[in-house]
Amino acid sequence: MEKQERIVLDVAYQPQVRTNMDTRRIMLNVMLALLPTLIAAAYEFGFKPVLMVAVSMASAVFYEWGYRRLTKKEPSIFDFSACLTGMLVAITLPTSAPWWLPLIGNFFAIVIVKQLYGGLGKNFVNPALASRAFLIASYAGIMTNFAPARAMGVDALSMATPMSYLYSGQPMPAYYSYSNMFFGIMPGCFGEACKAALLCGGLYLIIRKIISWRIPVSFIGTVAVLTLIFGHEGYDRVSWMIYNLLSGGLFVAAFFMATDYATSPVTLPGQLLFGAGCGAITVLIRYFGSYPEGVTYAILIMNICVWAIDKGFRRHQFGVSKEDIAAQKAAAKAAKEAAK
Amino acid sequence: MIHTFKRGVHPNYMKAPEIPISVVAPPPQVIIPMAQHIGAPDKPIVKVGDYVKMGQKIGENPAPVSAPVHASVSGKVVAVEPRPHPLGDMIMSVVIENDYKDTPCEDLAPLTEEQLKDPEAILARIREAGVVGMGGAMFPTAFKIRGGIGKVDKLIINGAECEPYLNGDHLTMLNFPEQLLKGIELVRIASGLDKVYYGIEVNKKDAIELLNSLHPEKYGIEIVPEKVKYPQGAEKMQVKAVTGREVKPGGIPSGVGANVVSTRTCYAIYQACYEGKPVIERIVTVAGSAMNKTSNALTRVGTPLGYLAEQCGGFAVTPRKIVLGGPMMGICATSFEAPTIKGTSGVLFFTEKEDKTVEDPHCIRCGKCITVCPMNLEPVFMYMYYSKGDYEMMEKYHITDCFECGSCSFNCPARMPLTHAFKTAKLMFQAKAAKEKAAAEAAAAKEAKA
């Protein structure tokens, strides 16, 4: 008994137990979900994607560490969110990008978009996509120059992507078959080529309940439905729809970019609307925009609407039925009229 | 059909109903606090030097929202003074030196056949025996049942036991099924109803089968299987799962014609009416990573926590925390000297292993709190307005609807102190309301004078 008296007891508020899935584990799981994509990229484009991802992740972590140190804030590199941002920045780069491009992209993503607004969870646009938009504006030539995948057997430094065929409305060449595009035998950014790998990663995240199905399904679904309805000259409707789904960065955007926690709605109907909005703007840009691929700007635009979307979707208060609300309104109205 | 409510979480249950009930030897001294119920504390009716028998009433209060307390051992009263209460603070307590004779007190005789059919007699006995909500809320049961007469058409017995670790209800079902059914029947008679629903989570399949084999319909009981999900055992979720009704904001179940009584309470009512035994002992699950083993210990009320741990196998490592009740809604005790009380369903000795708090947590806005809140709340926004001190918006987001089940905090990957914040906010709202009320009363008094 004397021994017990010397033990200092902690007092904590409930609950006393918590789930194992913490922030760090979530970030690691998303990186794990991107691994198939990275392997596919290495298979398709050689050693370069691996190098780019390594440079990008290292620079992102360096900026995060440096910023927190210079501003004398708590270090935050061990939540691994900077690692993930670095990975996402790298996979949105084209195959021909020089090795120093991620250094610039990550500075914009980590320091300007994320840390200046207060760090993890406080930024209002997706850091990786904002940095991509910045790079497209600053390095248009590099960012739109795509080399073919090795398996295509074409010896060229640059090649027109399926997206550019769709944009110009020309018929799709035969080597861009559905299966080639699904398995990533096409030019493109490191992360957008292999749809099969992205789908594996995305499904993993949904099954682990790290992301909700609502955003990817409503995003991809909206693109599919709209392109099927509107179609395009020179294509039959179904193949136009399938090309639209497979040719660009739709999958990587729907599973890994639009689902970013800080910049997507937390309300469940809000997530459906957000995904649908992303899809609709993507189609709008692809039809009428001045740049072939629209997913980047579609998501950035919807990011800005998140606050309003979340405010618009509230669940009913527990214990208050629709009749109760109607009765309350009627009573208020009656009181108003009585006052008159 | 399996009944349930919307959302909720699946913690690691850590249940051990296969461990049989062990009897803890009564301690050399029991400490019986005068506050073992919600409402005004009792006043001690014994003094130092008195000899008390086991089951003798030692504290009472005439207020309707109260319950008397009884001696859990026989022996000499050695102190009547404030002692550490398990839920914090120093509370007036009666300390009894055990004479190890367990001389029983004959004040409460078993009820007669006629009395067992008379609601008034049953209610009087429930009160006299000090029965309170033994799920942990410790609301005086007689007052609760009486308040529901005429209003309540759905009486629900809570057998969910949704908190991790706890096995007391499950073991009561398995070991005393007939007594339990008789106890439930008494609650039904006292409520003046023909039917009572017994909601049990399906992880207690053996108990459901056993109870069903004893023809519960004879007692007017229907067993309702429920999905295994936390917080199924919360009153509001029980009402929702069994009847589909939603308790009104700020209201109690009887507002929508339902009443919820816990399993252990029904067994205590059986003991009070059929055996003339007041609430002086209960099954306490003693577990946690600091313990050598897990025990389902039949423990006298007033057993000091440190003594209980020693009797239940002792510590493997030094505990960091003592949790009373289950780990989701349980409260930390601050002293090994504090005793178990009527509402103590479990005593968990935790170490760093269970502790997953972080310093300086950051919300990542994942919205996982929204996907689990059983009350349709949006904890992420409630917390945001709480940190800003924005009362108006906190009210708009119905912060006072939160009943602190802890699901949001449990599921939070960033380890935000959500439940803690909402609890604090609710206390601030209460203080604000009390202040406003006092101001209004003062103004009214002034007006009356003028």
Interface residues (C-beta under 8 A of the other chain):
Chain A: M1 Q4 E5 I7 L9 D10 V11 A12 Y13 Q14 P15 Q16 V17 R18 T19 M21 D22 T23 R25 I26 E74 S76 D79 S81 G119 L120 G121 S212 Y261 A262 P265 V266 T267 L268 D310 R314 R315 H316 Q317 F318 G319 V320 S321
Chain B: V9 P11 N12 P164 K236 E246 V247 K248 P249 G251 V256 G306 Y307 T318 P319 R320 K321 I322 V323 P327 M328 M329 G330 I331 C332 A333 T334 S335 F336 L348 F350 E354 D355 K356 T357 V358 D360 H362 C363 I364 R365 C366 G367 I370 T371 P374 M375 N376 L377 E378 V380 F381 H398 D401 E404 G406 S409 F410 N411 C412 P413 A414 R415 P417 T419 H420 K423
